[in-house]
């Protein structure tokens, strides 16, 4: 289940990276890029918050948070 959720979050981050590339090329305006990024970050946050709301026990929540933090780190690179 976590892999499926991670795939959705990964897809959102990839779209953000793609939007940044389009902004640098001049295809998208910076305002459009900011608006899309805001929507995508909100989407990713909703996914994680819904998952954490479902599992209120700390011994389950902590590994879930660590899983997403460690897997999200791979998107901190420049293209």
Buried (B, 14 or more C-beta within 10 A) or exposed (E): EEEEBBEEBBEBBEBBEEBBEBBEEEEBEEEEBEEBBEEBEEBBEEBBEEBBEEEEEEEEBEEBEEBBEEBBEEEEEEE
